[in-house]
Amino acid sequence: MDIKYEDTVQCLFFKASQDNVNWDELCQTLNATAYALSKGYIWHRDEFKICRPLITSEYDTPSHLESKTCFGDNIEDEWFIAYLVFKLTEVHNGLIVQIEDNDGDFLLIEAADFLPIWANPETTRNRVFIYNNNVHLIPPTLAELKTPLEITDALKLIVDHPGETKASLQVEKAILERIVAYPNRLRELCHMATISLPIDVASLLILKPALISHLVNSYCNHDIIDEKKCKKPDLHNCIDVSIQFTKFQYAMILNSKPVNSSGHRNPLLQKKKNEIGYKLAFGFQIIMNESKRDKFSSLEYNKYINNLKKNNYFNGNIEGSKDYNQLLLKAQAYFKETESPVISYIYENIAQLMSTNEYKELKQSLQQNSHLYLFEEDSDNWLNVSPDEIDDFLNKNYRKQVQSDDLTKPSIVTSGLSNFLSQRSDYEGIEDNTDEPENGDIQFDCDQFITTLKEMLDVVTLNESDDDCDFSDIETQDYNVVETQLDQELASKICEENKNFKDDSCILSNLVNSMKEEGLSGPTSNILKSIGIKKSEILDSDDDDEFN
């Protein structure tokens, strides 16, 4: 796997009945269905592909198929894979799928607000599956939480008790809301742009549009070594063609740092189509430089072979023997398809495509017929997002609504901050102190306190041996001391009450001034956001003097 990417989605495909399953045939069928459903989708990094595992897991896992897809920075791929998995279980009866990413059961993370109280990352291991186009969550009534649930037992529970294991409607709704827009959403995710490209790069992208992902990623993730090895693309032998990006890729390549940006820039790069074309051509050169590397001597390949040896893939055969070499060839083929660094895999695909007659003929005809590959360009106004639009989005998805009228009172702001900061939290979030009274102020009744204290002093019982003692002086002295202390405390309390509004106003004024100085974002704005207060609602008035 390419070291630069870490975010992956892993799926395990099981059958409800393990009898007479032709796994090779099933693998081909599932891939054909997935390819038909994803036709036209531009993957950000890896394409979704299902295969038979090369080695058996160290756990007692039933026979299965698997897929491991690296989606890099674009989380849209992750949810599109979830859509494909749901559709696969709908089309192919008896298919049960376990799907996870680096964070675990990301389906449950999406539905966290509606999960049963027992469900957490420690208790849901081997309990979450997709079966017959539904989410299934095995409850503790079928399998106790204190005992780890083996995957073989989990599959049997889902097949035998589909009604009891099916997740609640709220959980399913929260998950399906992320994928219900597919496949209609695919066009919305794309952006068509006119780009000036060298003829060889333009020909490749016309024949195989999905290559755009690898050109973008190669450029945006290049390092100083790649930059030194590549020659500057020739900007004078270029043609204009329409290239389809995902919006994520278009924004990524458009805002990436130009090569040698500190030096003198070519005047041609001042045009957007030339600048993007230059970057794509540079990414193409990085990929083509891969021809000088031997993928079977790479660090990734060595780790891969060592892992196979550790799991006894070679069955104790001596290295160099006939059986060992047969297994090695099979392992190398698997590595090229699924485990090799993506840049090496793409180079082989490009080299094979460039050797075809179709590519050579297209390259010759483009010089005169490039206009045939020009289409209407999409507007890129979607790149410009105002602060108010961001606030509306965050309010809609992540914040509770706050009444704007309340924000006119300084005490609301300060009390909200105080309440938030005074709450306790642990790894599950802030504790809900619902049992505590809303008003935590201590109510002090001076008259009642004096009366109670006097009664306590009057109830003193004298021992017979102390009959001659005069307690009246002691009682009067203690009473006078207590009364003096009470008077001082009450006076201090009254002064504090009189200053409350001024203190609140002073604090709010400081907050307003701080937000004005920190620009679009800063610590003050972040604190206010955490209690549901939008910065724009405080700064929308020009009358700052009322807080001074």
Salt bridges, closest charged atoms under 4 A:
ASP24 OD1 - ARG52 NH1 3.63
ASP46 OD2 - ARG45 NH1 2.55
GLU76 OE1 - ARG185 NH2 3.09
GLU90 OE1 - LYS87 NZ 3.04
GLU100 OE2 - ARG125 NH1 2.88
GLU110 OE1 - ARG178 NH1 3.27
GLU144 OE1 - LYS146 NZ 3.61
ASP160 OD2 - LYS156 NZ 2.74
GLU164 OE2 - HIS161 ND1 3.42
GLU188 OE2 - ARG185 NH1 3.45
GLU227 OE1 - HIS222 NE2 3.44
ASP234 OD1 - HIS236 ND1 3.40
ASP240 OD2 - LYS273 NZ 2.66
GLU275 OE2 - LYS279 NZ 3.25
GLU290 OE1 - ARG293 NH1 3.14
GLU337 OE1 - LYS49 NZ 3.27
GLU348 OE2 - LYS295 NZ 2.19
GLU348 OE1 - LYS336 NZ 3.94
ASP378 OD2 - ARG187 NH2 3.20
ASP380 OD2 - LYS272 NZ 2.64
ASP391 OD1 - ARG399 NH2 3.96
ASP392 OD1 - LYS534 NZ 3.90
GLU431 OE1 - ARG424 NH2 3.52
GLU497 OE2 - LYS493 NZ 3.72
ASP544 OD2 - LYS516 NZ 2.03
